[in-house]
Amino acid sequence: MTILGMEKADGVHSPNRTKTERREDLQGIRGVAILFVLMMHLRPDSFRLGFIGVDMFFVLSGFLMTKILLAKEMSLKSVATFYIRRFKRIVPLYMLLAVATYIFGYFYILLPDRKQIADDLFWVCTYSSNIQPVFQKLGYWDQLSTYRFFVHTWSLAVELQYYLIVPIIMGLASCCERNARLILYISIATFSVLFQLSTPPKISYGFLLSRIWQFMCGSIAYELSEGALQISAPKNYKLLPNEDDGERVPTQADCDRKQWIASLFTTSVIFTLLQMVLISPLFLADDAARIFVTLLAGAVIYIGGKPFCLTNSSIVYCGDMSYVLYLIHWPVIVAVRYYIDTQSLEFKDVFIVLVISFGLSMLTHHFIEKFFIASGVLPALICVVACYAFILGTQPEYLSAPSLDSIDPNSSKIRYAIEWNLREDRKVYFKLPCGADKDTQLYTNFKEEPQLRCIARGNGSANILLIGNSIAYRAYPLIYDILRGRFSKFRLYSRSSCPPLSNWCGQFSSATRKVVQHEKPDILLNIHHSLHPPFVAPIDDLKTDLIFNQFQSNVDFFKNFSKHIVIDMPYYKYPALRTAAVLAKRLQLGLPPGDDLIVTWEQYMNQTRHHRTRISSIKCKKCIINDVNAALFHDGLFYTYDPETFLARLGDGSHMTPVGLELLRPLYSKILNKLLAN
């Protein structure tokens, strides 16, 4: 393996080495590269340019693949040997990582995230994860902020795909003289880099064609080093019989001087790259950094200096196990992030990741990786076939979800809560206790999202109309149950993300006015909430405030056609936290629900103060302002889950679940019973 540290550098020479000397500087380059990648993955915001580690791997891989394939005469046998060696060194560990992550997901990852693992496994097992973002329209940097366990396998896919074509390239090169080979490499590299620069990053980042130029830089470095004068100790040099007496034989001092210069250059390059990663300046574009680093990596490999920064035992050891460390570190990072429920790691979390990653990598390197390297191809083949069979055979069970009816909430409270919360998190549309609303379309001509409009008929005399956004849609079943048929008509007229008191959704607001005018409800209920910036923005002057004036104008219109109007105050809404999913995940991992699922009154007021002011300032004698928060907050706290059952009250962070709505039953019952009695 060449990308991350399995192909040793024995026998590789440079202008400053003999052919039989092991080039520990190459292992050192691997060690530095994997540390750069670790820095980026642990802190992508701080060390954005750590991706240059992968660029260094590609250059080194191109160098070594050229050496391996051109060391002997190209033939079917030599190519077959090449592929066998690549297979047993790379694929078994690669598939073992996939299976280990797959098993971890079954026991510790929630079903929705587990499905993502299963989806990603298709790309991993077909060695095509580098093109997965192209189909999903998701860039590499976007994936780093998700719980995707196989994001890092894109570079391995590029490497494996390169192996399919490198024998062809080297076969052509072996038929050419040295200068012609250089022209071939440069031509391929030029075409590849132009493709990368002219293609959108989401496509070019992991696409093989946009990375071949980096492998070619390694090939060029090898070609130049092979053609250069081999410098060794003076005893290996002899004057030719007819050599000019003025030609001086190189001395040991000459060799030492050249090696010192090479080491100084290499040290300067490594220091420069380290500063690039540590600072990661925003003005340095990714493509510019990639080209700069690729050329420098090729130069370092060609020169072959052996400075302490590349040849000390620690960095060489990191290089020796770099492939295993690369495979393991990212799943560990994602697992820790998943466990502590965060996207960014604190320093103590970084330390935990490093300890686990290096510990597992050392064990795998010494007991598994070395076993496959020393063994023949049969153990590797058996391992890979077994991995594929295991994944394929367990897919149905892996993706199955238990039915809530099959779980006893009393004996399996936690398990029931997990599955119930996951169901509520995924809820979008559900069956309402009412029939389709077809008549309003005839006079409003509004047809968007018909799932949020319906009508039920009862045995009473009241005509009740519920308007709002998706918050009203969620509340309809509770209000229907409270009314118990005490209405002639109970109509729901709502639209997601469209509060009808404002004119934010112009067509829906206009249609709502027509419905109110046509229906002339005895009771008009308005339930909405929104974090739309104008709703929550500070108020300079109510008289000139746009949203308040829209509220007042629509209420003035509604009260002309309604006997009673009930307007709900908004409740707290998480901007980005899906309450039920987070709660389910923490229960799955045996963690407490967490204080972030408890809302303080101060938090609530900071979010809704100006929205509340706009509603409470509406002038309307027919209106009842229903502050639902009186039922949600106790002692200044709103638990967004039931502390006894661990069932979420806020499902996706915005909408009330049936459990949460039950808290509002007394308020709605009191208001509706009073209005119906009158």
Buried (B, 14 or more C-beta within 10 A) or exposed (E): BBBBBBBBBEBBBBBBBEEEBBBBBBBBBBBBBBBBBBBBBBBBEBBBBBBBBBBBBBBBBBBBBBBBBBEEEBEEEBBEEBEBBBBBBBBBBBBBBBBBBBBBBBEBBBBBBBBBBBBBBEBBBEBBBBBBBBEBEBBBBBBBEBBBBBBBBBBBBBBBBBBEEBBEBBBBBBEEEEEEBBEBBBEBBEEBBEBBEEBEBBBBBBBBBBBBBBBBBBBBBBBBBBEBEBBBEBEEEEEEEEEEEEEEEBEEEEBEEBBEEBBEBBBBBBEEBBEBBEEBEEEBEBEEBBBBBBBBBBBBBBBBBBBEBBBEEEBBBBBBBBBBBBBBBBBBBBBBBBBBBEEEBEEEBBEBBBEBBBEBBBEBBEEBBBEBBEEEEEBBBEBBEBBEEBBEEBEEEBBEEEEEEEBEBEEBBBBBBBBBBBBBBBBEEEEBEBEEBEEBBEEBEBEEBBBBBBBBEBEBEBBBBBBBBBBBBBBBBBBBEBBEEBBBBBBBBBBBEBBBBBBBBEBBBBBBBBBBBBBEBBBBBBBBBBBBEBBBBEBEEEEEBEBBBBBBEBBEBBBEBBBBBBBBBBBBBBEEBBBBBBBBBBBBBEEEBEEEBBBBBEEBEEBBEBBBBBBEEBEBEBBBBBBBBEBBBEEEBBBBBBEEBBBBBBBBBBBBBBBBBBBBBEBBBEBBEEBBEE
